[in-house]
Amino acid sequence: MFVGQGEDVFKIPAVIAIGKAHGKSAAQVALRWLVQQNISAVTAAHNPAYIAEDSEEPSAPQATAIS
């Protein structure tokens, strides 16, 4: 199964593990993966703290573990 086909990306063990290894949230890992795949992403965050978190330039997680 590919990510996005009925699976909650924030519950995928690889996404959680990469986030923990880099001190990032699962959302940040997912956003980074999308950017690395040249896919635009728009978040639905309304909380200023989440908006700031989503805007951070995350370290380079192992995107191949998600694909």
C-alpha positions as CSV (number, residue, x, y, z in Angstrom):
1,M,0.0,0.0,0.0
2,F,1.3,3.4,-0.9
3,V,1.0,6.3,1.6
4,G,-2.2,8.2,1.1
5,Q,-4.3,5.2,0.0
6,G,-6.4,4.7,3.1
7,E,-3.6,4.7,5.6
8,D,-3.2,7.5,8.2
9,V,0.2,8.9,7.5
10,F,0.7,10.0,11.1
11,K,0.3,6.5,12.4
12,I,2.9,4.9,10.0
13,P,5.7,3.5,12.2
14,A,8.4,4.7,9.8
15,V,7.1,8.3,9.9
16,I,6.9,8.2,13.7
17,A,10.4,6.7,14.0
18,I,12.0,9.3,11.6
19,G,10.3,12.1,13.5
20,K,11.6,10.8,16.9
21,A,15.1,10.4,15.4
22,H,15.2,14.0,14.3
23,G,13.1,15.6,17.0
24,K,10.3,16.4,14.6
25,S,6.6,15.7,14.5
26,A,5.0,13.2,12.1
27,A,3.4,16.1,10.3
28,Q,6.8,17.8,9.8
29,V,8.3,14.5,8.4
30,A,5.3,14.1,6.1
31,L,5.6,17.7,4.9
32,R,9.3,17.3,4.3
33,W,8.7,14.1,2.3
34,L,6.2,16.0,0.1
35,V,8.7,18.8,-0.5
36,Q,11.4,16.2,-1.4
37,Q,8.9,14.7,-3.9
38,N,8.2,18.2,-5.4
39,I,4.6,18.0,-4.2
40,S,3.0,21.1,-2.9
41,A,1.3,20.9,0.5
42,V,-1.1,23.2,2.2
43,T,-1.7,22.7,5.9
44,A,-5.0,23.3,7.7
45,A,-3.3,24.6,10.8
46,H,-5.0,27.5,12.6
47,N,-3.0,27.4,15.8
48,P,-0.1,29.9,15.5
49,A,2.3,27.3,17.2
50,Y,1.4,24.7,14.6
51,I,1.8,27.1,11.8
52,A,5.3,28.0,13.0
53,E,6.1,24.3,13.4
54,D,4.9,23.5,9.9
55,S,7.0,26.4,8.5
56,E,10.3,25.2,10.1
57,E,12.9,23.9,7.8
58,P,13.3,20.4,9.1
59,S,16.5,18.4,9.0
60,A,16.7,15.9,6.2
61,P,14.9,12.7,7.4
62,Q,15.2,9.5,5.5
63,A,12.5,10.0,2.9
64,T,13.2,6.6,1.4
65,A,11.8,4.9,4.5
66,I,8.4,6.5,3.8
67,S,8.2,5.8,0.1
